[in-house]
């Protein structure tokens, strides 16, 4: 579902990435591919967009994105630190300059002790830059998921606007042989 607001946000974000030579990646749980769809709906998105991982299942957050297994066991998948680790993991996994992640509960039922509308979005960038936002959204399942996409695009754009020019087009990891950001990557 595309909205005029998120469609314009994605186009503006990609124009900035194209101008500065920045690449992006996305990790999604709650939004189930909607965020990647918003980005790829913009013509020319392939110039900046590396790809996405839709890790709807908790074990994929651990095994593919490298989210710490003890964190998942203690707090569940709907957590700010989980979102931050998802963003860092997809950034590392897909070799992007910046990444954004979404996790939360769209409803109608609670999950991991969290009520519908509880959403976390996070960004990860060069030199350990990251931010996680906790949101309490209202509305239908579709409205919550769509609002989460808009919030993720806004958060990422804010970080790209603030990033020092010297960070443009810097690929991560600088050393492809380095370890994944969290020790649980590949852990079974």
CORSULUR-V359641 format. One record per residue. N is the residue number from 1. RES is the residue in one small letter. PHI is phi in degrees with one decimal (999 if undefined). OMEGA is omega in degrees with one decimal (NA if undefined). BURIAL is # if it has 24 or more other ideal C-beta (glycine too) atoms within 12 Angstrom, else .. Layout:
# CORSULUR-V359641
((N:RES:PHI:OMEGA:BURIAL) (N:RES:PHI:OMEGA:BURIAL))
This chain:
# CORSULUR-V359641
((1:x:999:-179.9:#) (2:x:-102.8:174.2:.) (3:x:-114.9:-179.3:.) (4:x:-58.0:-178.3:.) (5:x:-63.8:-178.7:.) (6:x:-73.7:178.5:#) (7:x:-61.4:177.4:#) (8:x:-65.3:179.1:.) (9:x:-64.8:179.5:#) (10:x:-65.1:179.4:#) (11:x:-63.6:178.7:#) (12:x:-64.4:178.0:#) (13:x:-61.6:-179.1:#) (14:x:-68.5:176.7:#) (15:x:-62.9:177.2:.) (16:x:-63.2:179.1:#) (17:x:-62.1:179.7:#) (18:x:-63.1:-179.8:#) (19:x:-62.3:-174.4:.) (20:x:-103.1:178.8:#) (21:x:71.4:-177.3:.) (22:x:-97.2:174.2:#) (23:x:-108.6:-176.2:#) (24:x:-125.8:170.7:#) (25:x:-142.6:-175.9:#) (26:x:-132.9:169.2:#) (27:x:-120.2:-176.3:#) (28:x:-128.4:168.9:#) (29:x:-122.4:-179.3:#) (30:x:-48.6:-174.0:#) (31:x:-83.3:170.5:#) (32:x:49.4:178.0:#) (33:x:106.1:-179.0:#) (34:x:-63.7:-179.5:#) (35:x:-65.9:177.1:#) (36:x:-63.0:178.3:#) (37:x:-63.9:177.5:#) (38:x:-60.9:-178.4:#) (39:x:-67.8:-176.2:#) (40:x:-77.8:174.4:#) (41:x:-71.3:-179.6:#) (42:x:-85.1:177.7:#) (43:x:-57.0:179.7:.) (44:x:84.6:-178.4:.) (45:x:-56.9:-176.5:#) (46:x:-64.8:176.9:.) (47:x:-66.4:-176.2:.) (48:x:-121.6:-172.0:#) (49:x:-86.8:-179.1:#) (50:x:-79.4:-178.7:#) (51:x:152.5:-176.7:#) (52:x:-144.2:170.9:#) (53:x:-120.9:174.5:#) (54:x:-98.9:-177.0:#) (55:x:-106.8:-178.2:#) (56:x:-72.6:179.5:#) (57:x:-83.2:-177.3:.) (58:x:-60.0:-179.0:#) (59:x:-64.0:176.6:.) (60:x:-72.3:175.3:#) (61:x:-60.2:179.1:#) (62:x:-75.0:-169.4:#) (63:x:-76.8:-177.2:#) (64:x:-98.1:-175.8:#) (65:x:-96.9:176.4:#) (66:x:80.5:177.1:#) (67:x:-65.7:-176.5:#) (68:x:-57.2:-176.9:#) (69:x:-64.8:179.2:#) (70:x:-69.7:175.3:.) (71:x:-62.5:178.6:#) (72:x:-62.4:179.8:#) (73:x:-67.4:-177.6:.) (74:x:-78.1:-171.3:.) (75:x:-111.3:-175.1:#) (76:x:84.7:-174.3:#) (77:x:-81.3:-177.3:#) (78:x:-98.4:-172.0:#) (79:x:-160.4:-179.7:#) (80:x:-62.8:178.7:#) (81:x:-67.6:174.9:#) (82:x:-61.8:178.7:#) (83:x:-59.6:179.9:#) (84:x:-62.4:179.3:#) (85:x:-68.7:174.9:#) (86:x:-61.7:179.9:#) (87:x:-63.3:179.0:#) (88:x:-63.9:-178.9:#) (89:x:-67.4:179.8:#) (90:x:-71.3:176.1:#) (91:x:-61.1:178.6:#) (92:x:-67.1:-175.0:#) (93:x:-61.0:-176.2:#) (94:x:-100.6:175.7:#) (95:x:64.9:-178.2:.) (96:x:-101.6:175.4:#) (97:x:-71.9:-178.1:#) (98:x:-134.0:177.6:#) (99:x:-142.8:176.9:#) (100:x:-135.1:-178.6:#) (101:x:-136.0:176.3:#) (102:x:-130.6:170.8:#) (103:x:-150.6:-179.3:#) (104:x:163.7:-178.1:#) (105:x:-124.3:178.3:#) (106:x:-90.3:178.7:#) (107:x:96.4:12.4:#) (108:x:-84.1:-176.3:.) (109:x:-99.6:173.9:.) (110:x:-65.1:176.9:.) (111:x:-143.1:178.6:#) (112:x:50.2:179.3:#) (113:x:76.5:-179.2:.) (114:x:-105.2:-179.6:#) (115:x:-81.5:173.8:.) (116:x:-54.6:-177.3:#) (117:x:97.6:175.2:#) (118:x:-76.6:-174.8:#) (119:x:-137.2:173.3:#) (120:x:-125.9:172.8:#) (121:x:-122.0:-177.8:#) (122:x:-143.5:172.7:#) (123:x:-121.4:175.1:#) (124:x:-139.0:-178.8:#) (125:x:-141.3:-178.1:#) (126:x:-59.4:174.8:#) (127:x:54.9:176.0:.) (128:x:75.2:178.3:.) (129:x:-63.8:176.8:#) (130:x:-159.5:173.6:#) (131:x:-154.4:176.3:#) (132:x:-123.8:176.5:#) (133:x:-116.4:174.7:#) (134:x:-99.1:-177.5:#) (135:x:-124.1:173.2:#) (136:x:-123.2:-174.7:.) (137:x:-95.3:178.0:#) (138:x:-123.0:177.5:.) (139:x:124.0:178.2:.) (140:x:-72.9:176.4:.) (141:x:-53.9:179.9:#) (142:x:-64.3:-179.9:.) (143:x:-65.2:178.7:.) (144:x:-65.0:-179.1:#) (145:x:-65.7:179.1:#) (146:x:-65.9:178.1:#) (147:x:-64.0:178.4:#) (148:x:-62.6:176.8:#) (149:x:-61.1:179.2:#) (150:x:-60.4:179.2:#) (151:x:-65.2:179.5:#) (152:x:-64.8:178.6:#) (153:x:-62.5:179.7:#) (154:x:-64.3:179.8:#) (155:x:-62.9:180.0:#) (156:x:-63.2:-179.9:#) (157:x:-61.0:179.4:#) (158:x:-59.2:179.4:#) (159:x:-70.8:178.5:#) (160:x:-66.7:177.3:#) (161:x:-62.0:-176.3:.) (162:x:-88.9:-176.2:.) (163:x:-66.7:177.1:#) (164:x:-59.8:-179.1:.) (165:x:-56.9:180.0:.) (166:x:-65.7:-179.5:.) (167:x:-91.0:-177.1:#) (168:x:-62.6:171.9:.) (169:x:60.8:-179.5:.) (170:x:-89.9:-175.4:#) (171:x:-79.4:179.0:.) (172:x:-129.5:0.7:#) (173:x:-79.5:177.7:.) (174:x:-63.2:176.7:.) (175:x:-115.3:-175.7:.) (176:x:-63.2:178.8:.) (177:x:-88.1:-178.2:.) (178:x:-68.1:-179.2:.) (179:x:-67.4:173.2:.) (180:x:-61.5:-175.5:#) (181:x:-63.6:-179.8:#) (182:x:-131.7:-172.4:#) (183:x:-63.9:-174.9:.) (184:x:-82.6:-179.2:#) (185:x:-59.0:-179.0:#) (186:x:86.5:179.6:.) (187:x:-68.3:-178.6:.) (188:x:-112.6:NA:.))
